[in-house]
Amino acid sequence: MAEHAEEETLIEQIKEKIRDGVDSSSSSSSSSSSDSDDLKSKASVVTEAVKSKINRLFGREKPIHQILGGGKPADVFLWKNKKASVASLGGATAIWILFELMEYHLLTLFCHCLILSLAIIFLWSNATFLINKSPPHIPEVSIPENLVVDIALSLRYEINRGFAVLREIATGRDLKKFLIVIAGLWVLSIVGRCCNFLTLFYIVFVTLHTVPFLYDKYEDKVDAFAKNASVEFKKHYAVFQAKYLSKIPRGPLKDKKFL
């Protein structure tokens, strides 16, 4: 409730400042009616921007398209490029059916595809001599060194950042974050016991193709519901902390410097 009151106070302060600007501009000259209309329109725009920033899910400031990285991947996840979205989701579904339902093995599939490709190219190359045509041009495939280095550096950065987050959680400075991580890992362990890695990967892939799209379409309703749920969660957490967590004895925390 205190946060809601602060939000309303912030919006009212913005309205009052812009209203004062409108009054001063209208009293300064007789031709200020258009200027006052412009200021009023700016007031409404600023107010809506503040409301949208306050009420967005997880306090996000960027649109969902930028949060997903922007560009072609975001277009695929948000179904802005329907052909690419259908192709990626259909390919993932075919892979899941092939390996999970039909119990095909990755090494077997790779060998069979390689055998088929080599047989087609071999027959095509030899058939060109019989029909007096030029042999097929087979391009040379090589992995660029810069691409491998960039991927390795990005992977190293993400792993180090994950280790830093785990270390921060393990120090016990943020009990709320610690409990959230423990609960998330526990739920993930239950999900991992019910399904294998491929099924879990497919579920995550389908979720990325459905949840962001639905959220982008109904974000106003979802944000309003999430805000109410967040207020209720904070109330229950405050009660839980007052009754139980505050009674847990804690040792003195000392800052340690690691070289």
HUZIDA-V198492 format. One line per field, one symbol per residue. phi: phi as a letter, one per 20 degrees, with the letter a starting at -180 (. if undefined). psi: psi as a letter, one per 20 degrees, with the letter a starting at -180 (. if undefined). burial: + if it has 16 or more other C-alpha atoms within 10 Angstrom, else -. A space follows every 10 residues. Layout:
# HUZIDA-V198492
phi=???
psi=???
burial=???
This chain:
# HUZIDA-V198492
phi=.fffffffff ffffffffff ffffffefbe eeffffffff ffffffffff ffffefflmf deffffffom mfgffffeme dfffffffff ffffffffee eeledfffff ffffffffff ffffffffff dlcfffedfe dbefffffff ffffffffff ffffffffff fnfcffffff ffffffffff fffebeffff ffffffffed ffffffecff ffffffffff ffffffffff ffecffeffc efedfddde
psi=hghhhhghgg ghggggghhh hgghhhihqi kjghghhghg hhghggghgg ghhgiqpjkq hqrhghhjir bgghhghjkh nhghgggghh ghgggghghg gilqqggggg gghgggghgg hghghhhhhh jlrqqqooqp pqpqhhgggg ggggggghgh hghgghghhh ijhnhghghg gggghgghhg ghhhrahggg hhghghghig ghghghhkhg hghgghghhh ghghghhggh hhhghiipqq rppppqpp.
burial=------+--- +--++--++- -+--++---- -+---+--++ --+--++--- -+-++++--- ---++--+-- ---++++++- ---++--++- -+--++---- ---------- ---------- ----+----- ---------- ---------- ---------- --------+- -------+-- ---------- --------+- -+--++-++- -++-----+- -++--++--- ---------- ---------- ---------
